[in-house]
Amino acid sequence: MIAVFAIAALAAQSPPPEPAWTWTLYADADPVVLAHEVPDTANLRTTLECDPGASVARLTLYDGPALSGMARATSGEASAVAEAATTRAGVTRLALRTDHPVFAAFTVDGRLAIVVGDQRRPVEIPAAHLAKLRRFAELCSG
């Protein structure tokens, strides 16, 4: 009986499990969306959206320092310049061409850094989800 109470007390003290963040591709949607999210919740960290065939990905970064101004997007050896805008507190948006070398490098290693001034926002897609990023780029490209 004491063991049952001890286990119950330990369970009550354990922190709740971390939410299950994942990358999800909504390929049948218009726009096409690749989201870093907790499924079936409103929790988002990053989204990439595009109109099929338009060759422009709209990147939205949530819950971090808001970035406004000219941004340098870097992946591997490639870089691009884009205008970053803050749409509301902690939400930054910018657009990147899917046919640009920086986006091609991003689809290879899953790492993209967005820098405005002294603020840096990384986007990292693990290897297990790179096929979703490549499919996103394929659907977006014209």
N, CA, C and O atoms as a MOPAC input file, in Angstrom:
PM7 MOZYME 1SCF
protein

 N      0.81700 1    -1.17700 1     0.00000 1
 C      0.00000 1     0.00000 1     0.00000 1
 C      0.87400 1     1.25800 1     0.00000 1
 O      0.57700 1     2.22400 1    -0.70300 1
 N      1.93500 1     1.24200 1     0.77800 1
 C      2.84700 1     2.38000 1     0.85000 1
 C      3.49800 1     2.59300 1    -0.51900 1
 O      3.68800 1     3.73000 1    -0.95000 1
 N      3.83800 1     1.49600 1    -1.19700 1
 C      4.45500 1     1.60300 1    -2.51900 1
 C      3.51100 1     2.28700 1    -3.50300 1
 O      3.95100 1     3.09300 1    -4.32300 1
 N      2.23000 1     1.97600 1    -3.43100 1
 C      1.24600 1     2.59700 1    -4.32700 1
 C      1.19000 1     4.09400 1    -4.07300 1
 O      1.17300 1     4.88000 1    -5.02000 1
 N      1.16100 1     4.50700 1    -2.79400 1
 C      1.15500 1     5.92900 1    -2.46500 1
 C      2.43900 1     6.61300 1    -2.92000 1
 O      2.39800 1     7.75400 1    -3.37900 1
 N      3.57600 1     5.93600 1    -2.79900 1
 C      4.85800 1     6.50700 1    -3.22400 1
 C      4.87100 1     6.71200 1    -4.73700 1
 O      5.33600 1     7.74200 1    -5.22400 1
 N      4.36300 1     5.73500 1    -5.47100 1
 C      4.31800 1     5.85900 1    -6.93900 1
 C      3.37300 1     6.98600 1    -7.33800 1
 O      3.68400 1     7.76600 1    -8.23800 1
 N      2.23300 1     7.07800 1    -6.68200 1
 C      1.28000 1     8.14200 1    -6.98700 1
 C      1.87600 1     9.50600 1    -6.69200 1
 O      1.66800 1    10.45000 1    -7.45400 1
 N      2.61300 1     9.62100 1    -5.59800 1
 C      3.25000 1    10.89600 1    -5.24700 1
 C      4.31100 1    11.27400 1    -6.27300 1
 O      4.41200 1    12.43800 1    -6.66100 1
 N      5.09700 1    10.30200 1    -6.71100 1
 C      6.11400 1    10.57600 1    -7.73200 1
 C      5.46800 1    10.97900 1    -9.04800 1
 O      5.94400 1    11.89400 1    -9.72000 1
 N      4.39700 1    10.30800 1    -9.41800 1
 C      3.70300 1    10.64800 1   -10.66800 1
 C      3.14600 1    12.06100 1   -10.60600 1
 O      3.16700 1    12.77800 1   -11.60700 1
 N      2.65500 1    12.46500 1    -9.46000 1
 C      2.10300 1    13.81400 1    -9.30800 1
 C      3.18800 1    14.87400 1    -9.39900 1
 O      2.91100 1    16.00800 1    -9.79200 1
 N      4.43000 1    14.52300 1    -9.03900 1
 C      5.53000 1    15.47500 1    -9.06600 1
 C      6.21200 1    15.53900 1   -10.42700 1
 O      6.95100 1    16.48600 1   -10.69500 1
 N      5.98300 1    14.56100 1   -11.28600 1
 C      6.62600 1    14.52800 1   -12.59800 1
 C      6.08100 1    15.64600 1   -13.46500 1
 O      4.87700 1    15.90200 1   -13.47500 1
 N      6.97300 1    16.31900 1   -14.19900 1
 C      6.48400 1    17.36800 1   -15.10000 1
 C      5.66200 1    16.74700 1   -16.21500 1
 O      5.87400 1    15.59000 1   -16.57800 1
 N      4.72000 1    17.51500 1   -16.76200 1
 C      3.92900 1    16.97400 1   -17.86600 1
 C      4.82700 1    16.70400 1   -19.06100 1
 O      5.85400 1    17.36400 1   -19.22600 1
 N      4.45500 1    15.74400 1   -19.89500 1
 C      5.29200 1    15.43800 1   -21.06300 1
 C      5.34800 1    16.62900 1   -22.01800 1
 O      4.40200 1    17.41000 1   -22.12400 1
 N      6.46600 1    16.74500 1   -22.70000 1
 C      6.63400 1    17.79600 1   -23.70300 1
 C      5.66300 1    17.54000 1   -24.85600 1
 O      5.41200 1    16.38700 1   -25.20600 1
 N      5.11700 1    18.60100 1   -25.44500 1
 C      4.23300 1    18.39300 1   -26.59400 1
 C      5.01400 1    17.77200 1   -27.75900 1
 O      6.22500 1    17.95800 1   -27.87400 1
 N      4.32400 1    17.05300 1   -28.59600 1
 C      4.93500 1    16.33200 1   -29.71200 1
 C      5.05000 1    17.23400 1   -30.93700 1
 O      4.18700 1    17.20500 1   -31.81400 1
 N      6.11800 1    18.03600 1   -31.00000 1
 C      6.34800 1    18.90500 1   -32.15300 1
 C      6.76900 1    18.06400 1   -33.34100 1
 O      7.55800 1    17.12900 1   -33.20000 1
 N      6.24400 1    18.39300 1   -34.50700 1
 C      6.60100 1    17.68200 1   -35.72900 1
 C      6.45800 1    18.61000 1   -36.91900 1
 O      5.88100 1    19.69200 1   -36.80500 1
 N      6.97800 1    18.19200 1   -38.05300 1
 C      6.79600 1    18.90300 1   -39.31600 1
 C      5.70400 1    18.17500 1   -40.08300 1
 O      5.78700 1    16.96500 1   -40.29300 1
 N      4.67300 1    18.91600 1   -40.50500 1
 C      3.54500 1    18.33900 1   -41.22600 1
 C      3.37700 1    19.05900 1   -42.55100 1
 O      3.37500 1    20.28800 1   -42.60600 1
 N      3.23700 1    18.28100 1   -43.62500 1
 C      3.00900 1    18.84200 1   -44.95200 1
 C      1.53600 1    18.71300 1   -45.30100 1
 O      0.96700 1    17.62200 1   -45.28400 1
 N      0.93400 1    19.85100 1   -45.61800 1
 C     -0.45500 1    19.88200 1   -46.08200 1
 C     -0.39900 1    20.13100 1   -47.59100 1
 O     -0.54400 1    21.26200 1   -48.05600 1
 N     -0.18400 1    19.04300 1   -48.34500 1
 C      0.04100 1    19.13800 1   -49.78200 1
 C     -1.24200 1    19.33900 1   -50.57300 1
 O     -1.20500 1    19.88200 1   -51.67700 1
 N     -2.36000 1    18.91800 1   -50.03700 1
 C     -3.62700 1    19.03500 1   -50.75700 1
 C     -4.34700 1    20.33500 1   -50.44700 1
 O     -5.47900 1    20.54100 1   -50.88400 1
 N     -3.69600 1    21.21000 1   -49.69700 1
 C     -4.30900 1    22.48200 1   -49.31600 1
 C     -3.94300 1    23.55900 1   -50.33100 1
 O     -2.98800 1    23.41200 1   -51.09400 1
 N     -4.70000 1    24.62000 1   -50.32700 1
 C     -4.36900 1    25.77800 1   -51.15000 1
 C     -4.45300 1    26.99900 1   -50.24900 1
 O     -5.56000 1    27.47400 1   -49.99200 1
 N     -3.35400 1    27.52600 1   -49.76000 1
 C     -1.98900 1    27.25700 1   -50.19000 1
 C     -1.43000 1    25.95200 1   -49.60100 1
 O     -1.95400 1    25.40800 1   -48.62900 1
 N     -0.34400 1    25.47300 1   -50.23100 1
 C      0.40800 1    24.33800 1   -49.70700 1
 C      1.12500 1    24.83500 1   -48.45900 1
 O      1.67800 1    25.93500 1   -48.45900 1
 N      1.12100 1    24.02900 1   -47.38700 1
 C      1.71900 1    24.45100 1   -46.12300 1
 C      2.60500 1    23.35200 1   -45.56000 1
 O      2.22300 1    22.18200 1   -45.53400 1
 N      3.79100 1    23.73900 1   -45.10900 1
 C      4.66900 1    22.88600 1   -44.32300 1
 C      4.77200 1    23.56100 1   -42.96500 1
 O      5.28400 1    24.67600 1   -42.86100 1
 N      4.28700 1    22.89400 1   -41.92300 1
 C      4.17700 1    23.52300 1   -40.60900 1
 C      4.96600 1    22.76600 1   -39.55400 1
 O      4.90600 1    21.53900 1   -39.48200 1
 N      5.70400 1    23.50600 1   -38.73700 1
 C      6.32600 1    22.94800 1   -37.53700 1
 C      5.32900 1    23.20900 1   -36.42800 1
 O      5.16300 1    24.34400 1   -35.98200 1
 N      4.66100 1    22.14600 1   -35.98400 1
 C      3.48600 1    22.30100 1   -35.14400 1
 C      3.33500 1    21.15800 1   -34.15900 1
 O      4.01000 1    20.13200 1   -34.24700 1
 N      2.43700 1    21.36600 1   -33.23100 1
 C      1.89400 1    20.27100 1   -32.42800 1
 C      0.55300 1    19.97700 1   -33.09000 1
 O     -0.36100 1    20.79900 1   -33.01700 1
 N      0.41900 1    18.82400 1   -33.73200 1
 C     -0.80900 1    18.53300 1   -34.47300 1
 C     -2.07200 1    18.68500 1   -33.61900 1
 O     -2.08200 1    18.41000 1   -32.41900 1
 N     -3.11100 1    19.12300 1   -34.27800 1
 C     -4.43600 1    19.29800 1   -33.66900 1
 C     -4.45200 1    20.32600 1   -32.54900 1
 O     -5.29200 1    20.26300 1   -31.65100 1
 N     -3.52000 1    21.27500 1   -32.60600 1
 C     -3.50200 1    22.40200 1   -31.66600 1
 C     -3.22000 1    23.66300 1   -32.46600 1
 O     -3.01300 1    23.60400 1   -33.67800 1
 N     -3.21100 1    24.78500 1   -31.79800 1
 C     -2.85400 1    26.05400 1   -32.44200 1
 C     -1.37200 1    26.37400 1   -32.25500 1
 O     -0.93900 1    27.48000 1   -32.57900 1
 N     -0.58900 1    25.42600 1   -31.74000 1
 C      0.83600 1    25.65800 1   -31.46900 1
 C      1.66100 1    25.55300 1   -32.74500 1
 O      1.75200 1    24.49100 1   -33.36100 1
 N      2.25600 1    26.67100 1   -33.12400 1
 C      3.10500 1    26.73400 1   -34.32000 1
 C      4.43800 1    27.37200 1   -33.95600 1
 O      4.49100 1    28.27800 1   -33.12500 1
 N      5.51600 1    26.89900 1   -34.57900 1
 C      6.82100 1    27.55500 1   -34.47200 1
 C      7.20200 1    28.19300 1   -35.80300 1
 O      7.71800 1    29.31000 1   -35.85500 1
 N      6.93200 1    27.44900 1   -36.88400 1
 C      7.31500 1    27.90300 1   -38.22000 1
 C      6.31300 1    27.37600 1   -39.22700 1
 O      5.82500 1    26.25300 1   -39.09900 1
 N      6.00200 1    28.19900 1   -40.24300 1
 C      5.24700 1    27.68900 1   -41.38400 1
 C      5.90500 1    28.17400 1   -42.66400 1
 O      6.46300 1    29.27000 1   -42.72400 1
 N      5.82600 1    27.34500 1   -43.67000 1
 C      6.18400 1    27.70100 1   -45.03700 1
 C      4.90500 1    27.51200 1   -45.84000 1
 O      4.27900 1    26.45400 1   -45.77100 1
 N      4.51200 1    28.52900 1   -46.59900 1
 C      3.30400 1    28.46600 1   -47.41600 1
 C      3.63900 1    28.88100 1   -48.83300 1
 O      4.55200 1    29.67700 1   -49.05800 1
 N      2.89600 1    28.33800 1   -49.79000 1
 C      3.04300 1    28.79100 1   -51.17500 1
 C      1.78500 1    28.48400 1   -51.94600 1
 O      1.00800 1    27.60200 1   -51.58100 1
 N      1.59900 1    29.21900 1   -53.00900 1
 C      0.56500 1    28.89300 1   -53.97500 1
 C      1.21500 1    27.91500 1   -54.95200 1
 O      2.30500 1    28.19300 1   -55.45100 1
 N      0.57600 1    26.77800 1   -55.23800 1
 C      1.18500 1    25.78600 1   -56.11400 1
 C      1.67900 1    26.39300 1   -57.42600 1
 O      0.94400 1    27.10100 1   -58.11400 1
 N      2.93100 1    26.10500 1   -57.75700 1
 C      3.52100 1    26.56400 1   -58.99900 1
 C      4.00100 1    28.00300 1   -59.01000 1
 O      4.51600 1    28.45600 1   -60.03200 1
 N      3.85600 1    28.74000 1   -57.92100 1
 C      4.20700 1    30.16400 1   -57.89100 1
 C      5.70000 1    30.42400 1   -57.65300 1
 O      6.17500 1    31.53300 1   -57.89400 1
 N      6.43500 1    29.42700 1   -57.18900 1
 C      7.87500 1    29.53400 1   -56.93100 1
 C      8.24200 1    30.53300 1   -55.83600 1
 O      9.37500 1    31.01100 1   -55.79000 1
 N      7.29900 1    30.85100 1   -54.96000 1
 C      7.57500 1    31.75300 1   -53.83800 1
 C      7.05800 1    31.10200 1   -52.56100 1
 O      5.87800 1    30.77000 1   -52.45100 1
 N      7.96300 1    30.92600 1   -51.59500 1
 C      7.58200 1    30.38500 1   -50.29100 1
 C      7.50400 1    31.53700 1   -49.30400 1
 O      8.42400 1    32.34800 1   -49.19700 1
 N      6.39300 1    31.59700 1   -48.58500 1
 C      6.22300 1    32.59600 1   -47.53000 1
 C      6.55500 1    31.92600 1   -46.20800 1
 O      5.86300 1    31.00700 1   -45.77000 1
 N      7.62700 1    32.40000 1   -45.57600 1
 C      8.11700 1    31.84400 1   -44.31800 1
 C      7.58200 1    32.68300 1   -43.16400 1
 O      7.73300 1    33.90500 1   -43.16200 1
 N      6.96100 1    32.03600 1   -42.18700 1
 C      6.46500 1    32.72700 1   -41.00200 1
 C      7.11300 1    32.09100 1   -39.77900 1
 O      7.05400 1    30.87600 1   -39.59000 1
 N      7.72900 1    32.92900 1   -38.95500 1
 C      8.38600 1    32.49800 1   -37.72600 1
 C      7.57200 1    33.00100 1   -36.54500 1
 O      7.29900 1    34.19700 1   -36.44300 1
 N      7.18600 1    32.10600 1   -35.66000 1
 C      6.37300 1    32.44900 1   -34.49400 1
 C      7.22200 1    32.39400 1   -33.22900 1
 O      8.27900 1    31.76200 1   -33.20900 1
 N      6.75400 1    33.06000 1   -32.17200 1
 C      7.31100 1    32.93300 1   -30.82900 1
 C      8.81500 1    33.14000 1   -30.75100 1
 O      9.55600 1    32.23700 1   -30.36200 1
 N      9.24500 1    34.28600 1   -31.10800 1
 C     10.65200 1    34.63200 1   -30.98600 1
 C     10.79700 1    36.11700 1   -31.15400 1
 O      9.80300 1    36.84100 1   -31.22400 1
 N     12.03300 1    36.58300 1   -31.22000 1
 C     12.19500 1    38.01800 1   -31.44000 1
 C     11.63300 1    38.39900 1   -32.80300 1
 O     11.92700 1    37.75100 1   -33.80800 1
 N     10.83500 1    39.43800 1   -32.83100 1
 C     10.26300 1    39.91400 1   -34.09100 1
 C     11.35800 1    40.58300 1   -34.90900 1
 O     12.14700 1    41.36800 1   -34.38300 1
 N     11.39900 1    40.27200 1   -36.18000 1
 C     12.40100 1    40.81900 1   -37.07800 1
 C     11.72100 1    41.68800 1   -38.12200 1
 O     10.75000 1    41.26700 1   -38.75000 1
 N     12.22800 1    42.89500 1   -38.30800 1
 C     11.72500 1    43.78500 1   -39.35300 1
 C     12.90500 1    44.42500 1   -40.04500 1
 O     13.87100 1    44.83500 1   -39.40000 1
 N     12.82400 1    44.50900 1   -41.35200 1
 C     13.88900 1    45.12900 1   -42.13200 1
 C     14.46600 1    44.14500 1   -43.12600 1
 O     13.89000 1    43.08800 1   -43.38500 1
 N     15.60100 1    44.50200 1   -43.67300 1
 C     16.24200 1    43.63500 1   -44.65600 1
 C     16.88100 1    42.45300 1   -43.93700 1
 O     17.67500 1    42.62100 1   -43.01200 1
 N     16.51600 1    41.25700 1   -44.38300 1
 C     16.99300 1    40.02200 1   -43.76400 1
 C     17.93200 1    39.30500 1   -44.71300 1
 O     17.76100 1    39.34700 1   -45.93100 1
 N     18.91800 1    38.65000 1   -44.14300 1
 C     19.79500 1    37.76800 1   -44.90800 1
 C     19.40700 1    36.34500 1   -44.54100 1
 O     19.46300 1    35.94800 1   -43.37700 1
 N     19.01300 1    35.58700 1   -45.55300 1
 C     18.68800 1    34.17000 1   -45.37900 1
 C     19.89300 1    33.37700 1   -45.87000 1
 O     20.36000 1    33.58000 1   -46.99100 1
 N     20.39600 1    32.47300 1   -45.02900 1
 C     21.59500 1    31.71600 1   -45.37400 1
 C     21.35700 1    30.23300 1   -45.14600 1
 O     20.79300 1    29.82800 1   -44.13000 1
 N     21.79500 1    29.43300 1   -46.10500 1
 C     21.78300 1    27.98100 1   -45.96700 1
 C     22.99300 1    27.45100 1   -46.71900 1
 O     23.17300 1    27.72700 1   -47.90500 1
 N     23.81400 1    26.69400 1   -46.02200 1
 C     25.04700 1    26.21500 1   -46.63600 1
 C     25.88700 1    27.40000 1   -47.06900 1
 O     26.11800 1    28.31500 1   -46.27800 1
 N     26.34300 1    27.40100 1   -48.29700 1
 C     27.14900 1    28.49900 1   -48.83600 1
 C     26.29800 1    29.56900 1   -49.52400 1
 O     26.81700 1    30.60700 1   -49.93100 1
 N     25.01000 1    29.32100 1   -49.65100 1
 C     24.12900 1    30.24600 1   -50.38000 1
 C     23.46200 1    31.23700 1   -49.43500 1
 O     23.19900 1    30.93200 1   -48.27200 1
 N     23.19500 1    32.42800 1   -49.96000 1
 C     22.46200 1    33.41900 1   -49.17300 1
 C     21.58100 1    34.24000 1   -50.10700 1
 O     21.80700 1    34.31500 1   -51.31400 1
 N     20.57200 1    34.84900 1   -49.50200 1
 C     19.64000 1    35.70400 1   -50.23400 1
 C     19.22700 1    36.83000 1   -49.30900 1
 O     19.36400 1    36.72900 1   -48.09000 1
 N     18.72500 1    37.89400 1   -49.89200 1
 C     18.22700 1    39.02700 1   -49.11600 1
 C     16.72500 1    39.11900 1   -49.36100 1
 O     16.25500 1    39.00800 1   -50.49400 1
 N     15.98800 1    39.32400 1   -48.27900 1
 C     14.53400 1    39.45500 1   -48.36300 1
 C     14.08900 1    40.45400 1   -47.31000 1
 O     14.79200 1    40.68900 1   -46.32800 1
 N     12.92900 1    41.03500 1   -47.51700 1
 C     12.39900 1    41.96500 1   -46.53300 1
 C     11.58100 1    41.19900 1   -45.50400 1
 O     10.63600 1    40.48800 1   -45.84600 1
 N     11.95700 1    41.35400 1   -44.24000 1
 C     11.22400 1    40.72600 1   -43.13700 1
 C     10.27300 1    41.75000 1   -42.54000 1
 O     10.61800 1    42.92100 1   -42.38000 1
 N      9.08300 1    41.29500 1   -42.21700 1
 C      8.08200 1    42.18000 1   -41.62100 1
 C      7.48900 1    41.51600 1   -40.39200 1
 O      7.30200 1    40.30000 1   -40.35300 1
 N      7.20100 1    42.32900 1   -39.39900 1
 C      6.53200 1    41.85100 1   -38.20000 1
 C      5.04000 1    42.07100 1   -38.38400 1
 O      4.59200 1    43.19600 1   -38.60400 1
 N      4.27000 1    40.98400 1   -38.29300 1
 C      2.83000 1    41.10200 1   -38.49100 1
 C      2.09000 1    41.29600 1   -37.17700 1
 O      1.04800 1    41.95100 1   -37.14700 1
 N      2.60300 1    40.74500 1   -36.10800 1
 C      2.09300 1    40.97100 1   -34.74900 1
 C      3.19700 1    40.53200 1   -33.78800 1
 O      4.23300 1    40.03400 1   -34.22800 1
 N      2.99400 1    40.70400 1   -32.52200 1
 C      4.03800 1    40.43100 1   -31.53400 1
 C      4.64200 1    39.03400 1   -31.71500 1
 O      3.94200 1    38.02500 1   -31.63100 1
 N      5.93300 1    39.00000 1   -31.96000 1
 C      6.63800 1    37.73800 1   -32.05900 1
 C      6.46900 1    36.98000 1   -33.35500 1
 O      6.94300 1    35.84800 1   -33.45400 1
 N      5.81400 1    37.55100 1   -34.35900 1
 C      5.59500 1    36.86100 1   -35.63400 1
 C      6.30600 1    37.62400 1   -36.74900 1
 O      6.05300 1    38.80700 1   -36.97300 1
 N      7.19900 1    36.92100 1   -37.43900 1
 C      7.97300 1    37.51300 1   -38.52500 1
 C      7.64300 1    36.78300 1   -39.82200 1
 O      7.53700 1    35.55700 1   -39.84400 1
 N      7.48100 1    37.54800 1   -40.90400 1
 C      7.20600 1    36.96300 1   -42.22100 1
 C      8.18800 1    37.47800 1   -43.24300 1
 O      8.60100 1    38.63700 1   -43.21000 1
 N      8.56000 1    36.58600 1   -44.16400 1
 C      9.36000 1    36.97600 1   -45.32300 1
 C      9.12300 1    35.96800 1   -46.42900 1
 O      8.60800 1    34.87600 1   -46.18700 1
 N      9.49600 1    36.33500 1   -47.63400 1
 C      9.28700 1    35.46400 1   -48.79300 1
 C     10.62800 1    35.10400 1   -49.41300 1
 O     11.53800 1    35.93000 1   -49.48600 1
 N     10.73400 1    33.85500 1   -49.85800 1
 C     11.92800 1    33.35400 1   -50.54000 1
 C     11.49600 1    32.62100 1   -51.80400 1
 O     10.48900 1    31.91300 1   -51.80500 1
 N     12.24900 1    32.79200 1   -52.86100 1
 C     11.96000 1    32.06000 1   -54.09200 1
 C     12.42700 1    30.62200 1   -53.93300 1
 O     13.52800 1    30.36900 1   -53.44300 1
 N     11.59500 1    29.69000 1   -54.34500 1
 C     11.95000 1    28.27700 1   -54.22600 1
 C     12.98000 1    27.85000 1   -55.27600 1
 O     13.58800 1    26.78700 1   -55.15300 1
 N     13.17600 1    28.67800 1   -56.31000 1
 C     14.17900 1    28.36000 1   -57.32200 1
 C     15.51400 1    29.06700 1   -57.05000 1
 O     16.41200 1    29.02700 1   -57.89000 1
 N     15.64900 1    29.70900 1   -55.89400 1
 C     16.89300 1    30.39000 1   -55.52500 1
 C     17.85000 1    29.37800 1   -54.88300 1
 O     17.40000 1    28.45500 1   -54.20400 1
 N     19.16800 1    29.54000 1   -55.09100 1
 C     20.14400 1    28.61200 1   -54.49200 1
 C     20.02100 1    28.46600 1   -52.97100 1
 O     20.31500 1    27.39700 1   -52.43600 1
 N     19.59200 1    29.52200 1   -52.26500 1
 C     19.46500 1    29.39300 1   -50.81000 1
 C     18.36400 1    28.39800 1   -50.45300 1
 O     18.51200 1    27.64300 1   -49.49200 1
 N     17.27600 1    28.38100 1   -51.19800 1
 C     16.20100 1    27.43300 1   -50.91600 1
 C     16.63400 1    26.02400 1   -51.31300 1
 O     16.30300 1    25.05600 1   -50.62900 1
 N     17.36700 1    25.90900 1   -52.41100 1
 C     17.88500 1    24.60000 1   -52.82300 1
 C     18.80800 1    24.03100 1   -51.74700 1
 O     18.73400 1    22.84300 1   -51.43300 1
 N     19.67900 1    24.87400 1   -51.17800 1
 C     20.57100 1    24.42000 1   -50.10600 1
 C     19.77400 1    24.02600 1   -48.86600 1
 O     20.11600 1    23.05500 1   -48.19100 1
 N     18.72500 1    24.76700 1   -48.56700 1
 C     17.85200 1    24.46700 1   -47.43300 1
 C     17.22900 1    23.08000 1   -47.59200 1
 O     17.11600 1    22.34100 1   -46.61300 1
 N     16.82400 1    22.71700 1   -48.81000 1
 C     16.21300 1    21.40000 1   -49.02100 1
 C     17.22600 1    20.26900 1   -48.88700 1
 O     16.84400 1    19.11600 1   -48.68800 1
 N     18.50200 1    20.58600 1   -48.99400 1
 C     19.54800 1    19.55900 1   -48.86700 1
 C     19.84400 1    19.24900 1   -47.40500 1
 O     19.86900 1    18.08200 1   -47.01400 1
 N     20.06900 1    20.28700 1   -46.58600 1
 C     20.48600 1    20.01900 1   -45.21000 1
 C     19.46300 1    20.41400 1   -44.14600 1
 O     19.65200 1    20.11000 1   -42.96800 1
 N     18.38400 1    21.08700 1   -44.54400 1
 C     17.33200 1    21.42500 1   -43.59500 1
 C     17.65700 1    22.55700 1   -42.64300 1
 O     16.95100 1    22.75800 1   -41.65500 1
 N     18.71600 1    23.29800 1   -42.92700 1
 C     19.09100 1    24.41100 1   -42.04200 1
 C     19.04300 1    25.72400 1   -42.80300 1
 O     19.61800 1    25.86400 1   -43.88200 1
 N     18.33700 1    26.68800 1   -42.20600 1
 C     18.20700 1    28.02000 1   -42.77900 1
 C     18.33600 1    29.00900 1   -41.62900 1
 O     17.70300 1    28.83600 1   -40.58700 1
 N     19.14000 1    30.03100 1   -41.80700 1
 C     19.27800 1    31.07400 1   -40.78600 1
 C     18.75700 1    32.37900 1   -41.35600 1
 O     19.09300 1    32.75600 1   -42.47900 1
 N     17.93700 1    33.06400 1   -40.58100 1
 C     17.41200 1    34.37200 1   -40.94500 1
 C     18.03800 1    35.37400 1   -39.99100 1
 O     17.91400 1    35.23900 1   -38.77300 1
 N     18.71400 1    36.38600 1   -40.54400 1
 C     19.40600 1    37.37900 1   -39.72200 1
 C     18.96200 1    38.76900 1   -40.14100 1
 O     18.99400 1    39.12500 1   -41.31900 1
 N     18.54600 1    39.54900 1   -39.14400 1
 C     18.24200 1    40.97300 1   -39.33500 1
 C     18.99100 1    41.70800 1   -38.24100 1
 O     18.72200 1    41.52200 1   -37.05500 1
 N     19.93900 1    42.54900 1   -38.65100 1
 C     20.76000 1    43.25100 1   -37.66200 1
 C     21.50200 1    42.25100 1   -36.80100 1
 O     22.22500 1    41.40100 1   -37.32200 1
 N     21.33400 1    42.33900 1   -35.48500 1
 C     22.00900 1    41.39900 1   -34.59300 1
 C     21.08100 1    40.27200 1   -34.12400 1
 O     21.44900 1    39.48200 1   -33.25400 1
 N     19.88300 1    40.20300 1   -34.70000 1
 C     18.92300 1    39.14600 1   -34.36000 1
 C     19.04200 1    37.99900 1   -35.35700 1
 O     19.10300 1    38.22200 1   -36.56600 1
 N     19.07400 1    36.77200 1   -34.84400 1
 C     19.19300 1    35.57200 1   -35.68300 1
 C     18.07800 1    34.60700 1   -35.32800 1
 O     17.84600 1    34.32500 1   -34.15200 1
 N     17.38400 1    34.09900 1   -36.34400 1
 C     16.33000 1    33.10000 1   -36.14600 1
 C     16.65000 1    31.88500 1   -37.01100 1
 O     16.56400 1    31.96900 1   -38.23600 1
 N     17.01400 1    30.76800 1   -36.40900 1
 C     17.28000 1    29.56000 1   -37.19200 1
 C     15.99900 1    28.77500 1   -37.48000 1
 O     15.05300 1    28.78900 1   -36.69200 1
 N     15.99200 1    28.10200 1   -38.61000 1
 C     14.94100 1    27.14300 1   -38.95600 1
 C     15.67900 1    25.83900 1   -39.23600 1
 O     16.56200 1    25.78600 1   -40.09300 1
 N     15.30900 1    24.78700 1   -38.50500 1
 C     15.96700 1    23.49300 1   -38.69900 1
 C     14.92600 1    22.40400 1   -38.89000 1
 O     14.01700 1    22.23200 1   -38.07800 1
 N     15.08300 1    21.68100 1   -39.97500 1
 C     14.21000 1    20.55700 1   -40.27900 1
 C     15.05800 1    19.29800 1   -40.19600 1
 O     15.99700 1    19.13700 1   -40.97500 1
 N     14.74400 1    18.40100 1   -39.26400 1
 C     15.54200 1    17.17900 1   -39.11100 1
 C     15.51000 1    16.31600 1   -40.37100 1
 O     14.57900 1    16.39200 1   -41.17300 1
 N     16.53900 1    15.50300 1   -40.52300 1
 C     16.66900 1    14.64200 1   -41.70200 1
 C     15.42700 1    13.79100 1   -41.94100 1
 O     15.06300 1    13.53900 1   -43.09000 1
 N     14.77600 1    13.34700 1   -40.87600 1
 C     13.58600 1    12.49900 1   -41.01700 1
 C     12.43200 1    13.22700 1   -41.71000 1
 O     11.50300 1    12.58100 1   -42.19600 1
 N     12.47600 1    14.56300 1   -41.76200 1
 C     11.39100 1    15.34700 1   -42.36000 1
 C     11.81100 1    16.07000 1   -43.64600 1
 O     11.01500 1    16.81400 1   -44.21900 1
 N     13.03900 1    15.86300 1   -44.10000 1
 C     13.51600 1    16.57000 1   -45.29900 1
 C     12.71500 1    16.21300 1   -46.54800 1
 O     12.57300 1    17.05000 1   -47.43900 1
 N     12.19800 1    15.00900 1   -46.63200 1
 C     11.39100 1    14.63900 1   -47.80500 1
 C     10.16000 1    15.53400 1   -47.90100 1
 O      9.71900 1    15.85700 1   -49.00500 1
 N      9.59800 1    15.93900 1   -46.76300 1
 C      8.44000 1    16.84000 1   -46.76600 1
 C      8.83800 1    18.21700 1   -47.29000 1
 O      8.08600 1    18.83400 1   -48.04400 1
 N     10.01200 1    18.70000 1   -46.89600 1
 C     10.49600 1    19.99300 1   -47.39200 1
 C     10.73800 1    19.91800 1   -48.89600 1
 O     10.38800 1    20.84800 1   -49.62300 1
 N     11.32000 1    18.84400 1   -49.36300 1
 C     11.58600 1    18.69100 1   -50.80800 1
 C     10.27900 1    18.60400 1   -51.59200 1
 O     10.16700 1    19.16800 1   -52.68100 1
 N      9.29900 1    17.90400 1   -51.04400 1
 C      7.99300 1    17.82300 1   -51.70800 1
 C      7.32000 1    19.19000 1   -51.72900 1
 O      6.70800 1    19.56400 1   -52.72900 1
 N      7.42800 1    19.94000 1   -50.63000 1
 C      6.90900 1    21.29700 1   -50.57300 1
 C      7.52800 1    22.13900 1   -51.69600 1
 O      6.80800 1    22.81400 1   -52.43200 1
 N      8.86000 1    22.10200 1   -51.82900 1
 C      9.54300 1    22.86300 1   -52.87000 1
 C      9.08800 1    22.43600 1   -54.25600 1
 O      8.91500 1    23.27600 1   -55.13900 1
 N      8.89500 1    21.15600 1   -54.45100 1
 C      8.43700 1    20.63600 1   -55.74300 1
 C      7.03400 1    21.15600 1   -56.07700 1
 O      6.78000 1    21.57400 1   -57.20700 1
 N      6.13300 1    21.13000 1   -55.10600 1
 C      4.77300 1    21.59800 1   -55.32600 1
 C      4.71800 1    23.10100 1   -55.57200 1
 O      3.85500 1    23.58500 1   -56.30400 1
 N      5.64400 1    23.83700 1   -54.95700 1
 C      5.63600 1    25.29700 1   -55.07200 1
 C      6.28600 1    25.79900 1   -56.35500 1
 O      5.93500 1    26.86500 1   -56.86100 1
 N      7.21200 1    25.04300 1   -56.86500 1
 C      7.98900 1    25.50100 1   -58.02500 1
 C      7.15600 1    25.48000 1   -59.29600 1
 O      6.33400 1    24.59000 1   -59.51500 1
 N      7.39600 1    26.49700 1   -60.13100 1
 C      6.63000 1    26.62600 1   -61.37300 1
 C      7.27500 1    25.96700 1   -62.54200 1
 O      6.73400 1    26.00200 1   -63.64700 1

